[in-house]
């Protein structure tokens, strides 16, 4: 319990969280997310159709939402804080997009699916991750959706 409180506080024993610490934690989040997304069987048959994408997106959206939640919980050291904040905002926007895609697929809205997928493909997440030094986060977890 004390160890968990220390992790949340991020400054136990006088240890100040550094960018290196955040990079390690964020890379761990990305690895877990990518593994979880890859464990979901991809859509088959008419992979671009709403009926094929709906079950897949219903499983993937919560995984990406967890990634966003974990990412928002990262401490924000002074070094490159603005860049990290932009990355966190972009990850959160991607999670929102996955939720919208799941809804569009469930409703059979092909136009909303196409627009949402285009938005995901244009996401700044991979570029921001690379700029911050997140080597395991430069590939979008949901890149299998296209």
Backbone as a printed PyTorch tensor [residue, N CA C, xyz], in Angstrom:
tensor([[[  0.8350,  -1.1880,   0.0000],
         [  0.0000,   0.0000,   0.0000],
         [  0.8770,   1.2480,   0.0000]],

        [[  1.9190,   1.2470,   0.8500],
         [  2.8060,   2.3990,   0.9030],
         [  3.5370,   2.5530,  -0.4250]],

        [[  3.9660,   1.4250,  -1.0000],
         [  4.6570,   1.4990,  -2.2840],
         [  3.7470,   2.0870,  -3.3530]],

        [[  2.4790,   1.6940,  -3.3410],
         [  1.5320,   2.2410,  -4.3200],
         [  1.3540,   3.7370,  -4.1040]],

        [[  1.2770,   4.1390,  -2.8570],
         [  1.1420,   5.5690,  -2.5650],
         [  2.3810,   6.3220,  -3.0490]],

        [[  3.5460,   5.7030,  -2.9020],
         [  4.7760,   6.3380,  -3.3720],
         [  4.7660,   6.4860,  -4.8880]],

        [[  4.2880,   5.4650,  -5.5810],
         [  4.2320,   5.5540,  -7.0330],
         [  3.2870,   6.6570,  -7.4810]],

        [[  2.1580,   6.7660,  -6.7860],
         [  1.2030,   7.8100,  -7.1360],
         [  1.8020,   9.1760,  -6.8500]],

        [[  2.4370,   9.3130,  -5.7260],
         [  3.0260,  10.5950,  -5.3520],
         [  4.2320,  10.9200,  -6.2270]],

        [[  4.8940,   9.8970,  -6.7350],
         [  6.0520,  10.0030,  -7.6290],
         [  7.2510,  10.7090,  -7.0190]],

        [[  7.2690,  10.8500,  -5.7320],
         [  8.4230,  11.5260,  -5.1460],
         [  8.7910,  10.9410,  -3.7900]],

        [[  8.7610,   9.6260,  -3.6450],
         [  9.1240,   9.0060,  -2.3750],
         [ 10.6320,   9.0280,  -2.1840]],

        [[ 11.0280,   9.1950,  -0.9690],
         [ 12.4470,   9.1810,  -0.6690],
         [ 13.2100,  10.2770,  -1.3720]],

        [[ 12.5490,  11.3630,  -1.6880],
         [ 13.2180,  12.4850,  -2.3190],
         [ 13.4790,  12.2910,  -3.7960]],

        [[ 13.0080,  11.1990,  -4.3740],
         [ 13.2240,  10.9370,  -5.7990],
         [ 12.2710,  11.7860,  -6.6260]],

        [[ 12.8410,  12.5820,  -7.4750],
         [ 12.0500,  13.3880,  -8.3930],
         [ 11.9110,  12.6240,  -9.6920]],

        [[ 10.7150,  12.5630, -10.2080],
         [ 10.4740,  11.8420, -11.4520],
         [ 11.1240,  12.6030, -12.6040]],

        [[ 11.8600,  11.8660, -13.4010],
         [ 12.5610,  12.4530, -14.5390],
         [ 11.8660,  12.0560, -15.8440]],

        [[ 12.2760,  12.6920, -16.9080],
         [ 11.7680,  12.3300, -18.2280],
         [ 12.0790,  10.8640, -18.5040]],

        [[ 13.2510,  10.4070, -18.1160],
         [ 13.6360,   9.0140, -18.3210],
         [ 12.6580,   8.0730, -17.6220]],

        [[ 12.2320,   8.4260, -16.3990],
         [ 11.2450,   7.6280, -15.6690],
         [  9.9210,   7.5670, -16.4270]],

        [[  9.4910,   8.7150, -16.9250],
         [  8.2210,   8.7960, -17.6520],
         [  8.3110,   8.0020, -18.9480]],

        [[  9.4190,   8.1070, -19.6390],
         [  9.6060,   7.3480, -20.8810],
         [  9.4820,   5.8530, -20.5960]],

        [[ 10.1120,   5.3770, -19.5480],
         [ 10.0370,   3.9530, -19.2040],
         [  8.5980,   3.5370, -18.8930]],

        [[  7.9030,   4.3510, -18.1170],
         [  6.5190,   4.0200, -17.7640],
         [  5.6060,   4.0840, -18.9830]],

        [[  5.7640,   5.1050, -19.8000],
         [  4.9240,   5.2450, -20.9930],
         [  5.1920,   4.1130, -21.9810]],

        [[  6.4550,   3.7510, -22.1620],
         [  6.7690,   2.6280, -23.0470],
         [  6.0950,   1.3490, -22.5510]],

        [[  6.0550,   1.1520, -21.2380],
         [  5.3690,  -0.0080, -20.6660],
         [  3.8780,   0.0070, -20.9700]],

        [[  3.2670,   1.1770, -20.8540],
         [  1.8410,   1.3260, -21.1840],
         [  1.6190,   0.9560, -22.6480]],

        [[  2.4680,   1.4580, -23.5140],
         [  2.3180,   1.2040, -24.9500],
         [  2.5040,  -0.2680, -25.2830]],

        [[  3.4730,  -0.9040, -24.6610],
         [  3.7070,  -2.3320, -24.9080],
         [  2.4850,  -3.1420, -24.4880]],

        [[  1.9550,  -2.8670, -23.2930],
         [  0.7630,  -3.5870, -22.8220],
         [ -0.4260,  -3.3590, -23.7530]],

        [[ -0.5950,  -2.1210, -24.1920],
         [ -1.7190,  -1.8010, -25.0780],
         [ -1.5780,  -2.5120, -26.4120]],

        [[ -0.4100,  -2.4550, -26.9930],
         [ -0.1950,  -3.0920, -28.2860],
         [ -0.4190,  -4.5950, -28.1970]],

        [[  0.0660,  -5.2250, -27.1400],
         [ -0.1540,  -6.6700, -26.9580],
         [ -1.6460,  -6.9710, -26.8220]],

        [[ -2.3450,  -6.1510, -26.0460],
         [ -3.7730,  -6.3820, -25.8410],
         [ -4.5480,  -6.2160, -27.1430]],

        [[ -4.2290,  -5.1750, -27.9090],
         [ -4.9230,  -4.9490, -29.1790],
         [ -4.6120,  -6.0820, -30.1500]],

        [[ -3.3770,  -6.5050, -30.1890],
         [ -2.9960,  -7.5860, -31.1160],
         [ -3.6170,  -8.9220, -30.7270]],

        [[ -4.0540,  -9.0630, -29.4770],
         [ -4.6880, -10.3090, -29.0420],
         [ -6.1470, -10.3950, -29.4970]],

        [[ -6.6970,  -9.2900, -29.9550],
         [ -8.0770,  -9.2700, -30.4600],
         [ -8.0370,  -9.7070, -31.9210]],

        [[ -8.7770, -10.7710, -32.2570],
         [ -8.7730, -11.2080, -33.6560],
         [ -9.2650, -10.0830, -34.5750]],

        [[ -8.5310,  -9.8300, -35.6690],
         [ -8.9370,  -8.7560, -36.5860],
         [-10.2280,  -9.1130, -37.3020]],

        [[-10.9060,  -8.0960, -37.8060],
         [-12.1370,  -8.3620, -38.5510],
         [-11.8320,  -9.1980, -39.7960]],

        [[-12.7640, -10.0620, -40.1450],
         [-12.5930, -10.9040, -41.3250],
         [-13.7460, -10.6690, -42.2860]],

        [[-13.6670, -11.2990, -43.4140],
         [-14.7410, -11.1400, -44.4010],
         [-14.6870,  -9.7480, -44.9840]],

        [[-15.7420,  -9.0150, -44.8780],
         [-15.8020,  -7.6330, -45.3560],
         [-15.2180,  -6.7250, -44.3080]],

        [[-13.8910,  -6.7960, -44.1320],
         [-13.1970,  -6.1170, -43.0330],
         [-13.5020,  -4.6280, -42.9380]],

        [[-13.8780,  -3.9920, -44.0380],
         [-14.1670,  -2.5660, -43.9910],
         [-15.6280,  -2.2570, -43.7090]],

        [[-16.4550,  -3.2930, -43.6220],
         [-17.8780,  -3.0670, -43.4120],
         [-18.1740,  -2.8370, -41.9320]],

        [[-19.1840,  -2.0340, -41.6440],
         [-19.5430,  -1.7830, -40.2470],
         [-19.8400,  -3.0680, -39.4770]],

        [[-20.5330,  -4.0090, -40.1090],
         [-20.8820,  -5.2330, -39.3840],
         [-19.6440,  -6.0630, -39.0400]],

        [[-18.6020,  -5.9910, -39.8650],
         [-17.3650,  -6.7210, -39.5760],
         [-16.5300,  -5.9800, -38.5310]],

        [[-16.5450,  -4.6530, -38.5910],
         [-15.7260,  -3.8640, -37.6640],
         [-16.3300,  -3.7320, -36.2690]],

        [[-17.6500,  -3.7830, -36.1660],
         [-18.3100,  -3.5290, -34.8760],
         [-17.7920,  -4.4100, -33.7400]],

        [[-17.7510,  -5.7430, -33.8920],
         [-17.2750,  -6.5670, -32.7700],
         [-15.8100,  -6.2820, -32.4100]],

        [[-15.0110,  -6.0500, -33.4350],
         [-13.5910,  -5.7440, -33.2100],
         [-13.4380,  -4.4390, -32.4310]],

        [[-14.1130,  -3.4060, -32.8980],
         [-13.9960,  -2.0970, -32.2410],
         [-14.5790,  -2.1050, -30.8340]],

        [[-15.6020,  -2.9040, -30.6020],
         [-16.1780,  -3.0080, -29.2520],
         [-15.1520,  -3.5880, -28.2760]],

        [[-14.2400,  -4.4130, -28.7710],
         [-13.1990,  -5.0020, -27.9220],
         [-11.9790,  -4.0930, -27.8150]],

        [[-11.6460,  -3.4110, -28.8970],
         [-10.4400,  -2.5860, -28.9230],
         [-10.6320,  -1.2420, -28.2200]],

        [[-11.7940,  -0.6420, -28.3500],
         [-12.0330,   0.6860, -27.7600],
         [-11.7050,   0.7380, -26.2620]],

        [[-12.1570,  -0.2340, -25.4510],
         [-11.8080,  -0.1610, -24.0190],
         [-10.3050,  -0.3030, -23.7570]],

        [[ -9.6200,  -1.0400, -24.6050],
         [ -8.1650,  -1.1900, -24.4490],
         [ -7.4850,   0.1540, -24.6790]],

        [[ -7.9030,   0.8500, -25.7290],
         [ -7.3150,   2.1510, -26.0460],
         [ -7.7310,   3.1920, -24.9960]],

        [[ -8.9370,   3.0720, -24.4740],
         [ -9.3710,   3.9760, -23.4050],
         [ -8.5250,   3.7770, -22.1460]],

        [[ -8.1650,   2.5310, -21.8430],
         [ -7.2950,   2.2420, -20.6940],
         [ -5.9120,   2.8420, -20.9290]],

        [[ -5.4190,   2.7290, -22.1470],
         [ -4.1380,   3.3370, -22.4920],
         [ -4.1910,   4.8470, -22.2300]],

        [[ -5.2580,   5.4870, -22.6700],
         [ -5.3920,   6.9340, -22.4860],
         [ -5.4510,   7.2850, -20.9960]],

        [[ -6.2040,   6.5120, -20.2370],
         [ -6.3120,   6.7560, -18.7970],
         [ -4.9500,   6.6050, -18.1130]],

        [[ -4.2320,   5.5420, -18.4470],
         [ -2.9020,   5.3160, -17.8600],
         [ -1.9300,   6.4090, -18.2810]],

        [[ -2.0500,   6.8500, -19.5150],
         [ -1.1670,   7.9020, -20.0230],
         [ -1.4480,   9.2300, -19.3220]],

        [[ -2.7260,   9.5310, -19.1200],
         [ -3.0770,  10.7720, -18.4040],
         [ -2.5490,  10.7580, -16.9730]],

        [[ -2.3790,   9.5730, -16.3920],
         [ -1.9040,   9.4570, -15.0120],
         [ -0.3880,   9.5910, -14.8840]],

        [[  0.3210,   9.6710, -15.9970],
         [  1.7760,   9.8160, -15.9290],
         [  2.1490,  11.1310, -15.2460]],

        [[  3.2190,  11.1070, -14.4770],
         [  3.7120,  12.3770, -13.9230],
         [  4.2550,  13.2390, -15.0570]],

        [[  4.3530,  14.5130, -14.8100],
         [  4.7940,  15.4560, -15.8420],
         [  6.0510,  16.1890, -15.3860]],

        [[  7.2220,  15.6010, -15.6300],
         [  8.4510,  16.2960, -15.2600],
         [  8.6250,  17.5620, -16.1040]],

        [[  9.4310,  18.4620, -15.6200],
         [  9.6150,  19.7520, -16.2980],
         [ 10.2010,  19.6000, -17.6990]],

        [[ 11.1350,  18.6660, -17.8690],
         [ 11.7870,  18.5160, -19.1710],
         [ 10.7800,  18.0700, -20.2300]],

        [[ 10.5940,  18.8720, -21.2490],
         [  9.7000,  18.5750, -22.3690],
         [  8.2430,  18.3750, -21.9550]],

        [[  7.8350,  19.0700, -20.8880],
         [  6.4600,  18.9220, -20.3820],
         [  5.4180,  19.2760, -21.4400]],

        [[  5.6320,  20.3430, -22.1780],
         [  4.6460,  20.7500, -23.1920],
         [  4.4690,  19.6650, -24.2510]],

        [[  5.5590,  19.0500, -24.6600],
         [  5.4870,  17.9750, -25.6440],
         [  4.7460,  16.7710, -25.0620]],

        [[  5.0380,  16.4130, -23.8250],
         [  4.3440,  15.3060, -23.1690],
         [  2.8500,  15.6200, -23.0630]],

        [[  2.5090,  16.8370, -22.7080],
         [  1.0990,  17.2210, -22.6110],
         [  0.3970,  17.0790, -23.9620]],

        [[  1.0700,  17.4600, -25.0340],
         [  0.4910,  17.3130, -26.3790],
         [  0.2860,  15.8290, -26.7080]],

        [[  1.2540,  15.0060, -26.3370],
         [  1.1410,  13.5650, -26.5650],
         [ -0.0550,  12.9960, -25.7930]],

        [[ -0.1790,  13.3490, -24.5300],
         [ -1.2830,  12.8520, -23.7010],
         [ -2.6260,  13.2810, -24.2930]],

        [[ -2.7020,  14.5230, -24.7280],
         [ -3.9330,  15.0250, -25.3450],
         [ -4.2600,  14.2420, -26.6190]],

        [[ -3.2550,  13.9550, -27.4160],
         [ -3.4650,  13.2090, -28.6620],
         [ -3.8850,  11.7660, -28.3830]],

        [[ -3.3000,  11.1310, -27.3800],
         [ -3.6950,   9.7630, -27.0190],
         [ -5.1510,   9.7590, -26.5510]],

        [[ -5.5260,  10.7490, -25.7660],
         [ -6.9040,  10.8580, -25.2970],
         [ -7.8590,  11.0590, -26.4720]],

        [[ -7.4740,  11.8860, -27.4240],
         [ -8.3050,  12.1090, -28.6120],
         [ -8.4610,  10.8140, -29.4170]],

        [[ -7.4070,  10.0240, -29.4970],
         [ -7.4930,   8.7410, -30.2040],
         [ -8.4620,   7.7950, -29.5030]],

        [[ -8.4240,   7.7770, -28.1920],
         [ -9.3600,   6.9330, -27.4400],
         [-10.7940,   7.3800, -27.7020]],

        [[-11.0040,   8.6860, -27.7160],
         [-12.3360,   9.2200, -28.0360],
         [-12.7550,   8.7910, -29.4370]],

        [[-11.8060,   8.8100, -30.3610],
         [-12.0940,   8.4250, -31.7490],
         [-12.4700,   6.9490, -31.8270]],

        [[-11.7830,   6.1020, -31.0800],
         [-12.1310,   4.6770, -31.0770],
         [-13.5410,   4.4640, -30.5420]],

        [[-13.9040,   5.1970, -29.5080],
         [-15.2490,   5.0880, -28.9490],
         [-16.2720,   5.4940, -30.0210]],

        [[-15.9910,   6.5850, -30.7400],
         [-16.8890,   7.0410, -31.8000],
         [-16.9450,   6.0260, -32.9420]],

        [[-15.8150,   5.4270, -33.2800],
         [-15.7960,   4.4030, -34.3310],
         [-16.6440,   3.1980, -33.9350]],

        [[-16.5250,   2.7690, -32.6870],
         [-17.3130,   1.6260, -32.2150],
         [-18.8060,   1.9320, -32.3250]],

        [[-19.1860,   3.1440, -31.9710],
         [-20.5890,   3.5530, -32.0710],
         [-21.0350,   3.5920, -33.5240]],

        [[-20.2250,   4.1680, -34.3870],
         [-20.5620,   4.2490, -35.8130],
         [-20.7030,   2.8520, -36.4200]],

        [[-19.8040,   1.9520, -36.0680],
         [-19.8740,   0.5900, -36.6020],
         [-21.1260,  -0.1160, -36.1130]],

        [[-21.4390,   0.0560, -34.8410],
         [-22.6240,  -0.5700, -34.2670],
         [-23.9000,  -0.0630, -34.9570]],

        [[-23.9030,   1.2100, -35.3260],
         [-25.0630,   1.8150, -35.9910],
         [-25.0560,   1.5860, -37.5030]],

        [[-23.9610,   1.0400, -38.0320],
         [-23.8660,   0.8030, -39.4660],
         [-23.6040,   2.0620, -40.2780]],

        [[-22.9920,   3.0580, -39.6500],
         [-22.7340,   4.3480, -40.2960],
         [-21.3750,   4.3220, -41.0130]],

        [[-21.4060,   3.9310, -42.2900],
         [-20.1670,   3.8030, -43.0720],
         [-19.4440,   5.1270, -43.2560]],

        [[-20.1790,   6.2040, -43.4250],
         [-19.5560,   7.5160, -43.6190],
         [-18.7800,   7.9280, -42.3690]],

        [[-19.3850,   7.7480, -41.2000],
         [-18.7040,   8.0980, -39.9450],
         [-17.4930,   7.1960, -39.7310]],

        [[-17.6040,   5.9290, -40.1200],
         [-16.4600,   5.0220, -40.0090],
         [-15.3150,   5.4970, -40.8860]],

        [[-15.6100,   5.8270, -42.1160],
         [-14.5610,   6.2850, -43.0420],
         [-13.8830,   7.5430, -42.5140]],

        [[-14.6860,   8.4790, -42.0510],
         [-14.1250,   9.7250, -41.5180],
         [-13.2940,   9.4560, -40.2680]],

        [[-13.8050,   8.6160, -39.3830],
         [-13.0790,   8.2960, -38.1530],
         [-11.7640,   7.5850, -38.4100]],

        [[-11.7730,   6.6670, -39.3600],
         [-10.5370,   5.9590, -39.7040],
         [ -9.5160,   6.9170, -40.3120]],

        [[ -9.9820,   7.8430, -41.1320],
         [ -9.0760,   8.8420, -41.7010],
         [ -8.4830,   9.7150, -40.5990]],

        [[ -9.2920,  10.0620, -39.6250],
         [ -8.8140,  10.8600, -38.4920],
         [ -7.7440,  10.1010, -37.7180]],

        [[ -7.9700,   8.8110, -37.4950],
         [ -6.9630,   8.0040, -36.7840],
         [ -5.6620,   7.9150, -37.5750]],

        [[ -5.7690,   7.7300, -38.8740],
         [ -4.5550,   7.6430, -39.6980],
         [ -3.7570,   8.9480, -39.6550]],

        [[ -4.4380,  10.0590, -39.4530],
         [ -3.7710,  11.3630, -39.3970],
         [ -3.3590,  11.7530, -37.9810]],

        [[ -3.5610,  10.8760, -37.0230],
         [ -3.2570,  11.1800, -35.6220],
         [ -1.7860,  11.5520, -35.4310]],

        [[ -1.5290,  12.5630, -34.6060],
         [ -0.1480,  12.9460, -34.3240],
         [  0.5180,  12.0650, -33.2560]],

        [[ -0.1970,  11.0780, -32.7250],
         [  0.3450,  10.2580, -31.6320],
         [  1.7140,   9.6670, -31.9700]],

        [[  1.8690,   8.9410, -33.0830],
         [  3.1870,   8.3420, -33.3430],
         [  4.3190,   9.3730, -33.4390]],

        [[  4.0700,  10.4840, -34.1020],
         [  5.1180,  11.5060, -34.2550],
         [  5.4530,  12.1500, -32.9120]],

        [[  4.4480,  12.4520, -32.1060],
         [  4.7030,  13.0550, -30.7910],
         [  5.4450,  12.0730, -29.8920]],

        [[  5.0570,  10.8100, -29.9600],
         [  5.7410,   9.7890, -29.1500],
         [  7.2170,   9.7220, -29.5370]],

        [[  7.4900,   9.6820, -30.8160],
         [  8.8790,   9.6170, -31.2790],
         [  9.6620,  10.8470, -30.8330]],

        [[  9.0460,  12.0210, -30.9430],
         [  9.7300,  13.2530, -30.5300],
         [ 10.0490,  13.2550, -29.0330]],

        [[  9.1770,  12.6530, -28.2260],
         [  9.4100,  12.6240, -26.7780],
         [ 10.4070,  11.5330, -26.3990]],

        [[ 10.6350,  10.5870, -27.3000],
         [ 11.5620,   9.5020, -27.0140],
         [ 10.8770,   8.2060, -26.6090]],

        [[  9.5900,   8.1140, -26.8880],
         [  8.8190,   6.9200, -26.5470],
         [  8.9420,   5.9180, -27.6870]],

        [[  9.9840,   5.1190, -27.6260],
         [ 10.3090,   4.2080, -28.7190],
         [  9.2640,   3.1160, -28.9030]],

        [[  8.5460,   2.7620, -27.8680],
         [  7.5390,   1.7170, -27.9550],
         [  6.1470,   2.2720, -28.2530]],

        [[  6.0550,   3.5660, -28.3780],
         [  4.7550,   4.2220, -28.5810],
         [  4.6510,   4.8710, -29.9470]],

        [[  5.6320,   4.6690, -30.7850],
         [  5.6150,   5.3490, -32.0800],
         [  4.7850,   4.6100, -33.1130]],

        [[  4.2040,   3.4720, -32.7150],
         [  3.2650,   2.7480, -33.5670],
         [  1.9230,   2.8160, -32.8580]],

        [[  0.9070,   3.2690, -33.5530],
         [ -0.4200,   3.3660, -32.9660],
         [ -0.9360,   1.9760, -32.6330]],

        [[ -1.4700,   1.8110, -31.4340],
         [ -1.9930,   0.5150, -31.0020],
         [ -3.0830,   0.0090, -31.9240]],

        [[ -3.8660,   0.9130, -32.4290],
         [ -4.9770,   0.5150, -33.2700],
         [ -4.6600,   0.5340, -34.7430]],

        [[ -3.3890,   0.4350, -35.0770],
         [ -3.0280,   0.5370, -36.4980],
         [ -3.5970,  -0.6050, -37.3190]],

        [[ -4.0840,  -1.6290, -36.6620],
         [ -4.7030,  -2.7300, -37.3960],
         [ -6.0750,  -2.3680, -37.9330]],

        [[ -6.6220,  -1.2560, -37.5170],
         [ -7.9340,  -0.8060, -37.9940],
         [ -7.7180,   0.1100, -39.1720]],

        [[ -8.0720,  -0.3250, -40.3540],
         [ -7.9380,   0.5600, -41.5130],
         [ -8.8170,   0.1150, -42.6420]]])
